[in-house]
Every structure is written in structure tokens, then in C-alpha cells.
Amino acid sequence: MFDPATQDADRPIFHIKIINGNTCQEMTHSINATAQAVRSHATHLTTVQPKSGPASIECYYDEYLAIPGILEQIVLDTDSDAFILACWGDPGIEAAREITRRPVIGIAEASMYVANMLAAKWSVVTTTHRVRDMVEKTVQKTGLGSRCASVRTTDLAVLETCDRTTTIAALIDMGRRAIEEDGAEALCLGCAGMSGLDQALEAALGVPVIDAVAAAVKMAESLVALGKTTSKQLTYRPPELKPIQGYPDYMQPQGLQK
């Protein structure tokens, strides 16, 4: 926990690394722009993407192939005080919490926690219809399934969210359906590529709209400021010691026992 009395005005209080789950540089830039706009003035943010992995995450195969590159960004990091996984499925978040004591925040989890404090019922509006099962499982994993009014999918591919006009139109359509047909009182934007659109959607729909990236930044700042770390009591202890074939030394369990 930081001590305001010893704060150096010329140096950030803490460092947060944001990891885009895919390898699309344009989306990494968009995520970074949203994060920088909401950060505390004393927080230093770095936004990166894995060195290897899919250009977008739109199925389980994509997700599982993305996870090693995401974990590598944490394993090799010695400077950050917290990490944000900037993909709405929070890919690899449990493994990430095993390999570091520093807080790991998933944007999906963060957005649902925020929505839960603002509305009795909320919906997730997201990308292609194929991801419905992935999104529903992410909701259930948080234990908030009873508060989720619906998951509304669109025809948008993840990389198509870079077209802001088309994306806003699709989200207004599905958001309105979630509100009028499903009883949603707030909406979570279910893709990191939708960051930065919350205010336009709130103006059009009249309910709170949660930008998942922004929510995760504020939650990461809070956990670091509170001085909290990931529990190593049982579930998130470091991996058991055993060789893992085909991976470099820094990814071996013996290098993670710290």
C-alpha cells in the first residue's frame, strides 16, 4: 500500500500492465486510448499484446492458443504492480493468478462487478453469435448468473469493432432489445474492441453502459492502492513442480515458485 507522505510527485505511484488478449495492434492502441483516458494521474499504464496468438479471439481454439502468450507477458514482467487481461472472456485468468501474487483483473469480471452495483439486472452485448456459449460461461464463472438478464450477440466479428459507426448501430439495436425484451437495466460491453463507446450508447439507450476496459483500470488501481495481493493459500498457489516439454525455462514451474 502506498504512503502519500512518501509519494514522489515526479514518479507514478504504481504501474499497471494491460494485456490485449489478441495480436491485433489496432485494437491494442484502442484499448490503450481508453485506459489512458480514465487512469489516475499518478498511474503509469503500459498496454501490450502477446508475441504469438490469434488476431482475434472468437472461439475456444482461439482462446486456448492465446493463453500461453498472455501468460508470458506476466511471467517476464518484473515491474508492474497489477495486470489487466483485456479480452472479455478473461482468457487464462486462473492460470495468471497462479503465477503471480500481483492482482490480475479480467475486464469481463470487472465490468460485471460494476454493473452489479448499478443495476438489479444487466445484460452483456457482444460480438458474433458464435461466442454466446463462451460469454455465458464467463458470466456463470463469476457467480453472477442470476443478475444477468441476457447475453445479446451481434453479427460483428471482433476485428470489425474497429468500424465505430457500424459497431454503435449494432450495439444500439441489441442493447435496446436487451432493455425492452429482457429487462436489462444496464449493459456490459462484451468485447475490448468496444471500449470507448459507452457514453454514446448511454446517450442513445438511457441506461448505464459499462466499458469493460475502463472498469478494469479503476478496479486495478483500487486493489493496488489497498495493498492487496492474490491469495496463495490453496487454489492460486504456484503450479506443481514438473517438467513441461517444449516450453522455455522461464515458463517452467520451478521458475514460478516465488
ZAKOL-850340 format. One record per atom (N, C-alpha, C): x, y, z; residue in three letters. Coordinates in pm, whole numbers, padded with zeros to 5 digits, always signed. Atoms other than C-alpha are relative to their C-alpha. Layout:
N
XYZAla/...
***
This chain:
258
+00086-00120+00000Met/+00000+00000+00000Met/+00089+00124+00000Met/-00087-00117+00010Phe/+00143+00337-00094Phe/-00022+00094+00118Phe/+00006-00098-00108Asp/+00216+00604+00164Asp/+00003+00139-00062Asp/+00002-00133+00063Pro/+00106+00952+00046Pro/+00111+00091+00051Pro/-00104-00086-00057Ala/+00366+01106+00275Ala/+00133-00016-00073Ala/-00127+00025+00068Thr/+00646+00948+00074Thr/-00016+00004-00151Thr/+00024-00003+00144Gln/+00491+00997-00269Gln/+00094+00097-00068Gln/-00084-00086+00083Asp/+00733+01134-00527Asp/-00088+00057-00110Asp/+00091-00063+00096Ala/+00536+01384-00736Ala/+00043-00022-00144Ala/-00050+00018+00136Asp/+00756+01315-01038Asp/-00002-00145-00045Asp/-00003+00142+00034Arg/+00704+00938-01035Arg/-00138-00061+00024Arg/+00130+00064-00023Pro/+00390+00727-01078Pro/-00001-00079+00130Pro/+00013+00079-00122Ile/+00261+00565-00761Ile/+00012-00148-00030Ile/-00009+00141+00036Phe/+00217+00233-00935Phe/-00014-00019-00150Phe/+00000+00036+00141His/+00243+00058-01270His/-00100-00112-00025His/+00097+00102+00038Ile/-00033-00142-01437Ile/+00026-00039-00145Ile/-00016+00049+00136Lys/+00017-00360-01743Lys/-00134-00053-00050Lys/+00122+00049+00066Ile/-00279-00416-01975Ile/+00043-00091-00115Ile/-00037+00098+00103Ile/-00255-00724-02195Ile/-00120-00023-00091Ile/+00100+00033+00101Asn/-00467-00731-02508Asn/+00011-00150-00027Asn/-00006+00145+00018Gly/-00560-01098-02550Gly/+00036-00044-00139Gly/-00032+00038+00137Asn/-00513-01093-02926Asn/+00122+00075-00051Asn/-00121-00060+00055Thr/-00235-00980-03158Thr/-00030+00112-00099Thr/+00039-00110+00089Cys/-00423-00701-03337Cys/+00051+00132+00057Cys/-00061-00123-00051Gln/-00216-00385-03296Gln/-00099+00116+00006Gln/+00099-00108-00001Glu/-00503-00153-03387Glu/-00088-00008+00124Glu/+00082+00015-00119Met/-00711-00298-03105Met/+00080+00032+00126Met/-00086-00034-00114Thr/-00417-00268-02865Thr/+00005+00151+00018Thr/-00003-00146-00007His/-00400+00103-02949His/-00132+00055+00053His/+00131-00045-00046Ser/-00774+00144-02895Ser/-00019-00025+00149Ser/+00008+00033-00142Ile/-00759-00032-02558Ile/+00082+00099+00081Ile/-00089-00092-00071Asn/-00468+00187-02454Asn/-00061+00140+00009Asn/+00060-00135-00001Ala/-00652+00507-02552Ala/-00108+00010+00107Ala/+00105-00001-00102Thr/-00950+00417-02334Thr/+00060-00003+00140Thr/-00061+00014-00132Ala/-00730+00314-02042Ala/+00069+00128+00044Ala/-00071-00123-00035Gln/-00517+00627-02054Gln/-00096+00112+00035Gln/+00097-00106-00024Ala/-00830+00844-02056Ala/-00062-00006+00139Ala/+00066+00014-00130Val/-00960+00705-01726Val/+00096-00021+00116Val/-00095+00031-00107Arg/-00642+00634-01529Arg/+00016+00119+00094Arg/-00041-00104-00093Ser/-00544+00826-01220Ser/+00127+00066-00053Ser/-00118-00072+00049His/-00284+01092-01293His/+00130-00061+00051His/-00121+00056-00059Ala/-00039+00903-01073Ala/+00025-00144-00043Ala/-00014+00138+00046Thr/-00083+00568-01250Thr/+00068-00003-00136Thr/-00066+00020+00129His/+00150+00458-01527His/-00054-00128-00062His/+00057+00115+00069Leu/-00018+00226-01779Leu/+00085-00038-00120Leu/-00065+00054+00118Thr/+00152+00004-02034Thr/-00095-00100-00064Thr/+00091+00091+00069Thr/-00062-00172-02294Thr/+00079-00079-00104Thr/-00078+00089+00087Val/+00086-00471-02477Val/-00092-00104-00061Val/+00069+00114+00057Gln/-00018-00770-02683Gln/+00096-00118-00003Gln/-00090+00116+00002Pro/+00117-01127-02690Pro/+00087-00002-00126Pro/-00089+00014+00116Lys/+00407-01206-02920Lys/-00054-00103-00098Lys/+00058+00104+00086Ser/+00216-01506-03054Ser/-00145-00021+00040Ser/+00140+00025-00028Gly/-00150-01593-03083Gly/-00088+00049-00114Gly/+00092-00037+00108Pro/-00459-01527-03294Pro/-00022+00150-00010Pro/+00028-00142+00022Ala/-00551-01192-03445Ala/-00125+00044+00074Ala/+00119-00029-00080Ser/-00882-01213-03261Ser/-00042-00128+00070Ser/+00045+00116-00076Ile/-01049-01444-03008Ile/-00151-00012-00017Ile/+00141+00015+00033Glu/-01381-01572-03136Glu/-00049-00144+00013Glu/+00039+00138-00024Cys/-01386-01940-03043Cys/+00095-00057+00106Cys/-00084+00060-00104Tyr/-01238-02177-02787Tyr/+00142-00028-00051Tyr/-00133+00026+00056Tyr/-00950-02270-03017Tyr/+00086+00127+00007Tyr/-00071-00128-00009Asp/-00852-01903-03045Asp/+00041+00029+00145Asp/-00024-00034-00140Glu/-00881-01860-02670Glu/+00116-00082+00057Glu/-00103+00085-00060Tyr/-00664-02157-02576Tyr/+00136+00027-00060Tyr/-00129-00032+00060Leu/-00393-02065-02826Leu/+00052+00136+00046Leu/-00042-00132-00046Ala/-00388-01709-02692Ala/+00061-00003+00140Ala/-00037-00002-00141Ile/-00330-01806-02330Ile/+00151-00008+00026Ile/-00144+00001-00029Pro/+00043-01902-02342Pro/+00068+00135-00022Pro/-00059-00132+00026Gly/+00131-01565-02496Gly/-00040+00102+00104Gly/+00046-00089-00108Ile/-00078-01386-02235Ile/+00080-00025+00127Ile/-00074+00034-00122Leu/+00092-01572-01950Leu/+00145+00043-00009Leu/-00139-00042+00018Glu/+00434-01496-02095Glu/+00019+00147+00036Glu/-00009-00143-00031Gln/+00362-01124-02060Gln/+00003+00025+00151Gln/-00003-00012-00147Ile/+00314-01179-01687Ile/+00128-00060+00057Ile/-00118+00070-00051Val/+00596-01427-01627Val/+00126+00087-00013Val/-00122-00076+00026Leu/+00859-01197-01779Leu/-00004+00142+00056Leu/+00016-00136-00052Asp/+00730-00881-01608Asp/+00048+00009+00145Asp/-00050-00019-00137Thr/+00917-00761-01300Thr/-00036+00137+00056Thr/+00022-00139-00038Asp/+00791-00402-01284Asp/-00144+00033+00037Asp/+00140-00039-00017Ser/+00410-00399-01287Ser/-00053-00038+00137Ser/+00064+00026-00129Asp/+00201-00382-00972Asp/-00130-00077-00015Asp/+00123+00074+00027Ala/-00107-00534-01136Ala/-00011-00023-00150Ala/+00019+00033+00141Phe/-00220-00686-01464Phe/-00149+00001-00033Phe/+00137+00004+00051Ile/-00536-00647-01670Ile/-00001-00086-00125Ile/+00019+00082+00119Leu/-00647-00913-01918Leu/-00111+00065-00083Leu/+00095-00079+00079Ala/-00815-00709-02192Ala/-00061-00083-00112Ala/+00084+00078+00090Cys/-01033-00971-02354Cys/-00120-00042+00083Cys/+00116+00015-00087Trp/-01391-01012-02238Trp/-00018-00141+00055Trp/+00008+00134-00057Gly/-01360-01387-02184Gly/+00096-00024+00114Gly/-00102+00014-00105Asp/-01078-01325-01933Asp/+00084-00127-00020Asp/-00070+00126+00029Pro/-00869-01599-02103Pro/+00122-00022+00088Pro/-00116+00038-00080Gly/-00627-01776-01872Gly/+00009+00069+00134Gly/-00011-00082-00121Ile/-00715-01565-01569Ile/+00037-00083+00123Ile/-00035+00084-00116Glu/-00695-01854-01321Glu/+00148-00037-00002Glu/-00143+00031+00010Ala/-00352-01957-01451Ala/+00084+00123+00028Ala/-00074-00125-00025Ala/-00240-01595-01444Ala/+00010+00026+00150Ala/-00003-00024-00144Arg/-00332-01574-01077Arg/+00088-00101+00073Arg/-00091+00097-00060Glu/-00126-01885-01007Glu/+00146+00041-00012Glu/-00141-00028+00029Ile/+00193-01737-01149Ile/+00046+00135+00053Ile/-00041-00126-00058Thr/+00195-01404-00966Thr/-00082+00030+00125Thr/+00074-00049-00116Arg/+00099-01252-00633Arg/-00070+00132-00031Arg/+00057-00129+00035Arg/+00017-00926-00804Arg/-00143-00018-00051Arg/+00139+00016+00044Pro/-00354-00866-00872Pro/-00011-00017-00151Pro/+00031+00020+00141Val/-00485-00991-01206Val/-00150+00025-00017Val/+00139-00040+00018Ile/-00808-00829-01322Ile/-00042-00031-00143Ile/+00057+00024+00131Gly/-01016-00955-01612Gly/-00104+00106-00030Gly/+00094-00107+00030Ile/-01219-00695-01797Ile/-00144-00048+00008Ile/+00137+00051-00011Ala/-01525-00922-01805Ala/-00045+00004+00145Ala/+00034+00003-00142Glu/-01522-00977-01430Glu/-00020+00142+00054Glu/+00010-00138-00048Ala/-01461-00607-01365Ala/-00128+00067-00047Ala/+00119-00066+00053Ser/-01743-00494-01592Ser/-00127-00052+00066Ser/+00118+00056-00066Met/-01992-00732-01433Met/-00011+00047+00144Met/+00004-00051-00137Tyr/-01896-00624-01082Tyr/-00053+00142+00004Tyr/+00048-00139+00005Val/-01953-00260-01177Val/-00149+00004-00034Val/+00142+00003+00037Ala/-02285-00336-01348Ala/-00085-00047+00117Ala/+00074+00056-00112Asn/-02391-00532-01042Asn/-00027+00104+00109Asn/+00018-00106-00100Met/-02351-00220-00826Met/-00092+00111-00049Met/+00080-00107+00058Leu/-02557-00005-01062Leu/-00140-00042-00039Leu/+00129+00046+00049Ala/-02848-00224-01164Ala/-00034-00137+00058Ala/+00045+00130-00051Ala/-03058-00513-01037Ala/+00017-00109-00105Ala/-00017+00093+00112Lys/-03042-00679-01380Lys/+00077+00069-00111Lys/-00079-00055+00108Trp/-02795-00624-01659Trp/+00020-00106-00108Trp/-00026+00090+00112Ser/-02715-00776-01998Ser/+00139+00025-00057Ser/-00126-00013+00073Val/-02398-00837-02197Val/-00034+00011-00148Val/+00013-00011+00145Val/-02394-00713-02556Val/+00139-00018-00059Val/-00132+00042+00042Thr/-02113-00865-02753Thr/+00008-00022-00151Thr/-00030+00015+00143Thr/-01981-00980-03090Thr/-00079-00116-00061Thr/+00063+00103+00083Thr/-02057-01274-03318Thr/-00081-00102+00079Thr/+00091+00093-00067His/-02332-01522-03235His/+00072-00123+00054His/-00073+00120-00040Arg/-02077-01800-03202Arg/+00050+00007+00144Arg/-00061-00012-00132Val/-01940-01662-02876Val/-00100-00007+00115Val/+00099-00001-00106Arg/-02268-01688-02685Arg/+00035-00097+00113Arg/-00031+00098-00104Asp/-02166-02005-02502Asp/+00120+00044+00082Asp/-00118-00048-00071Met/-01825-01858-02415Met/-00036+00111+00098Met/+00039-00112-00085Val/-01985-01543-02277Val/-00085-00049+00117Val/+00085+00052-00108Glu/-02249-01732-02080Glu/+00082-00073+00106Glu/-00087+00070-00097Lys/-01979-01949-01920Lys/+00082+00100+00081Lys/-00074-00104-00072Thr/-01781-01636-01829Thr/-00088+00063+00107Thr/+00094-00056-00097Val/-02088-01491-01659Val/-00020-00095+00116Val/+00025+00099-00105Gln/-02155-01812-01468Gln/+00120-00015+00092Gln/-00122+00018-00079Lys/-01794-01834-01352Lys/+00013+00106+00109Lys/-00007-00106-00101Thr/-01828-01504-01165Thr/-00101-00021+00113Thr/+00106+00020-00098Gly/-02131-01634-00976Gly/-00112+00102-00009Gly/+00099-00106+00015Leu/-02345-01351-01110Leu/-00110-00036-00101Leu/+00096+00040+00101Gly/-02564-01554-01343Gly/-00142+00043+00029Gly/+00137-00037-00035Ser/-02882-01472-01152Ser/-00028+00148-00023Ser/+00018-00144+00024Arg/-02823-01099-01211Arg/+00008+00036-00148Arg/-00014-00025+00144Cys/-02761-01134-01585Cys/-00133-00025-00070Cys/+00128+00014+00068Ala/-03080-01069-01780Ala/+00012-00075-00131Ala/-00018+00066+00129Ser/-02938-01191-02110Ser/+00139+00024-00053Ser/-00118-00024+00083Val/-02645-01223-02346Val/-00051+00025-00141Val/+00045-00037+00134Arg/-02715-01044-02673Arg/+00121+00006-00093Arg/-00110+00004+00097Thr/-02487-01122-02968Thr/-00040+00075-00127Thr/+00020-00076+00123Thr/-02446-00939-03297Thr/+00065-00075-00116Thr/-00069+00056+00116Asp/-02317-01011-03647Asp/+00144+00050-00009Asp/-00133-00061+00006Leu/-01995-00826-03563Leu/+00110-00100+00031Leu/-00124+00068-00034Ala/-01662-01005-03585Ala/+00081+00094+00089Ala/-00077-00082-00093Val/-01414-00885-03323Val/+00074+00113-00071Val/-00079-00102+00067Leu/-01194-00701-03571Leu/-00087+00104-00069Leu/+00091-00096+00060Glu/-01498-00533-03723Glu/-00041+00110+00098Glu/+00034-00104-00097Thr/-01545-00338-03399Thr/+00085+00126-00020Thr/-00080-00119+00032Cys/-01276-00103-03532Cys/-00082+00099-00083Cys/+00093-00087+00071Asp/-01555+00034-03755Asp/-00102+00050+00101Asp/+00080-00047-00113Arg/-01715+00250-03488Arg/-00145+00027-00037Arg/+00137-00031+00040Thr/-02022+00358-03683Thr/-00085-00126-00006Thr/+00072+00126+00010Thr/-02128+00003-03765Thr/-00017-00064+00136Thr/+00005+00062-00132Thr/-02047-00116-03414Thr/-00104+00068+00089Thr/+00098-00072-00082Ile/-02251+00156-03243Ile/-00141-00035-00042Ile/+00134+00032+00049Ala/-02550+00083-03464Ala/-00043-00139+00046Ala/+00033+00137-00042Ala/-02536-00290-03386Ala/-00024-00008+00150Ala/+00015+00005-00146Leu/-02497-00230-03013Leu/-00127+00073+00046Leu/+00126-00067-00034Ile/-02786+00016-03001Ile/-00117-00094-00026Ile/+00108+00094+00034Asp/-03007-00242-03173Asp/-00012-00109+00106Asp/+00005+00109-00096Met/-02913-00528-02941Met/-00018+00050+00143Met/+00019-00057-00132Gly/-02894-00305-02636Gly/-00146+00034+00027Gly/+00142-00034-00016Arg/-03247-00181-02692Arg/-00083-00127+00019Arg/+00073+00126-00017Arg/-03370-00539-02728Arg/+00022-00057+00140Arg/-00029+00050-00135Ala/-03198-00636-02405Ala/-00082+00075+00104Ala/+00074-00082-00095Ile/-03367-00349-02224Ile/-00151-00027-00010Ile/+00145+00010+00018Glu/-03715-00383-02373Glu/-00053-00142+00011Glu/+00049+00138+00004Glu/-03739-00761-02411Glu/+00051-00085+00116Glu/-00062+00085-00102Asp/-03508-00899-02141Asp/-00003+00062+00140Asp/+00005-00066-00130Gly/-03550-00644-01863Gly/+00133+00051+00050Gly/-00130-00053-00042Ala/-03190-00523-01858Ala/-00011+00145+00043Ala/-00002-00137-00052Glu/-03130-00208-01655Glu/+00138+00064-00016Glu/-00134-00048+00032Ala/-02763-00173-01751Ala/+00058-00098-00100Ala/-00062+00084+00103Leu/-02536-00312-02021Leu/+00150-00007+00021Leu/-00145+00019+00004Cys/-02184-00456-02022Cys/+00042-00017-00145Cys/-00053+00016+00135Leu/-01989-00414-02345Leu/+00094-00119-00001Leu/-00068+00128-00011Gly/-01866-00766-02408Gly/+00114-00024-00096Gly/-00119+00015+00085Cys/-01552-00703-02612Cys/+00091+00119+00025Cys/-00095-00110-00019Ala/-01236-00500-02556Ala/-00001+00096-00117Ala/+00007-00085+00118Gly/-01279-00370-02909Gly/-00111+00102+00005Gly/+00110-00094-00015Met/-01592-00187-02794Met/+00032+00111+00099Met/-00038-00102-00098Ser/-01401+00029-02547Ser/-00010+00138-00062Ser/+00014-00136+00045Gly/-01468+00398-02573Gly/-00137+00036-00056Gly/+00132-00023+00058Leu/-01829+00359-02688Leu/-00109+00018+00105Leu/+00102+00002-00105Asp/-02006+00367-02352Asp/-00083+00127+00005Asp/+00075-00124-00014Gln/-02103+00733-02347Gln/-00099+00020-00114Gln/+00091-00012+00115Ala/-02252+00731-02697Ala/-00119-00094+00017Ala/+00108+00097-00019Leu/-02454+00421-02610Leu/-00091+00040+00115Leu/+00084-00049-00110Glu/-02573+00564-02278Glu/-00094+00110-00047Glu/+00083-00110+00051Ala/-02699+00873-02460Ala/-00114-00054-00085Ala/+00101+00057+00089Ala/-02888+00655-02709Ala/-00100-00088+00074Ala/+00082+00103-00064Leu/-03025+00396-02465Leu/-00056+00039+00137Leu/+00054-00049-00127Gly/-03072+00580-02137Gly/+00024-00088+00120Gly/-00036+00084-00115Val/-02918+00314-01909Val/+00152+00002+00015Val/-00145+00008-00015Pro/-02567+00272-01761Pro/+00060-00104-00096Pro/-00072+00090+00090Val/-02328+00115-02013Val/+00144-00008+00051Val/-00130+00019-00065Ile/-02009-00034-01871Ile/+00107-00030-00104Ile/-00120+00025+00081Asp/-01684-00001-02064Asp/+00089-00092+00080Asp/-00071+00102-00077Ala/-01502-00315-01956Ala/+00145+00038+00026Ala/-00140-00040-00018Val/-01152-00176-02008Val/+00010+00108+00108Val/-00001-00108-00101Ala/-01228+00139-01807Ala/-00029-00055+00139Ala/+00032+00059-00130Ala/-01386-00066-01528Ala/+00119-00075+00058Ala/-00116+00078-00047Ala/-01080-00291-01507Ala/+00113+00091+00047Ala/-00105-00094-00042Val/-00841+00005-01486Val/-00029+00053+00140Val/+00033-00056-00131Lys/-01025+00157-01192Lys/+00005-00107+00109Lys/-00006+00106-00099Met/-01052-00179-01017Met/+00146-00038+00031Met/-00142+00030-00021Ala/-00680-00249-01068Ala/+00063+00107+00089Ala/-00053-00108-00083Glu/-00594+00091-00923Glu/-00045-00016+00145Glu/+00051+00015-00136Ser/-00814+00021-00622Ser/+00070-00112+00075Ser/-00064+00113-00067Leu/-00660-00318-00545Leu/+00145+00031+00035Leu/-00139-00037-00030Val/-00307-00181-00570Val/+00004+00101+00114Val/+00003-00101-00105Ala/-00394+00119-00355Ala/-00033-00061+00136Ala/+00034+00069-00125Leu/-00544-00115-00095Leu/+00111-00094+00047Leu/-00111+00087-00038Gly/-00223-00317-00093Gly/-00034-00147-00002Gly/+00044+00140+00001Lys/-00399-00644-00177Lys/+00075-00081-00105Lys/-00067+00092+00091Thr/-00233-00943-00341Thr/-00083-00127-00015Thr/+00073+00124+00026Thr/-00356-01272-00483Thr/+00030-00104+00107Thr/-00016+00102-00104Ser/-00413-01539-00220Ser/+00076-00122-00054Ser/-00074+00121+00034Lys/-00167-01828-00229Lys/-00031-00112+00100Lys/+00036+00099-00100Gln/-00345-02027+00039Gln/-00021-00139-00060Gln/+00027+00131+00059Leu/-00462-02305-00195Leu/-00017+00007-00151Leu/+00036+00009+00142Thr/-00627-02258-00534Thr/+00101+00068-00090Thr/-00091-00075+00087Tyr/-00389-01996-00674Tyr/+00146-00011+00044Tyr/-00142+00026-00026Arg/-00068-02143-00535Arg/+00074-00018-00133Arg/-00076+00023+00122Pro/+00216-02167-00791Pro/-00021-00143-00051Pro/+00018+00133+00057Pro/+00196-02466-01029Pro/+00090-00104+00067Pro/-00080+00109-00056Glu/+00318-02801-00905Glu/+00127-00021-00083Glu/-00128+00018+00067Leu/+00679-02881-00987Leu/-00002-00125-00089Leu/-00008+00109+00098Lys/+00702-03093-01301Lys/+00052+00060-00130Lys/-00048-00054+00128Pro/+00871-03056-01640Pro/-00115+00020-00098Pro/+00097-00026+00105Ile/+00670-02906-01923Ile/+00076+00003-00132Ile/-00076+00014+00123Gln/+00801-03017-02260Gln/-00036+00108-00101Gln/+00020-00093+00111Gly/+00850-02768-02540Gly/-00012+00145+00038Gly/+00010-00138-00044Tyr/+00837-02454-02328Tyr/+00135+00047+00057Tyr/-00129-00051-00049Pro/+01133-02227-02235Pro/+00011-00008+00151Pro/-00027+00013-00144Asp/+01293-02231-01890Asp/-00085+00095+00084Asp/+00074-00096-00082Tyr/+01112-01919-01773Tyr/-00147-00036+00015Tyr/+00139+00045-00013Met/+00776-02093-01826Met/-00011-00129+00082Met/+00002+00122-00080Gln/+00876-02399-01621Gln/-00045+00031+00143Gln/+00052-00025-00135Pro/+00709-02434-01278Pro/+00106+00042+00101Pro/-00101-00035-00100Gln/+01038-02414-01088Gln/+00037+00148-00006Gln/-00028-00141+00010Gly/+01082-02061-01219Gly/-00112+00088+00052Gly/+00116-00074-00046Leu/+00743-01961-01084Leu/-00020-00010+00149Leu/+00016+00022-00145Gln/+00794-02063-00720Gln/+00054+00120+00076Gln/-00047-00121-00067Lys/+00826-01711-00588Lys/-00117+00090+00031Lys/
***
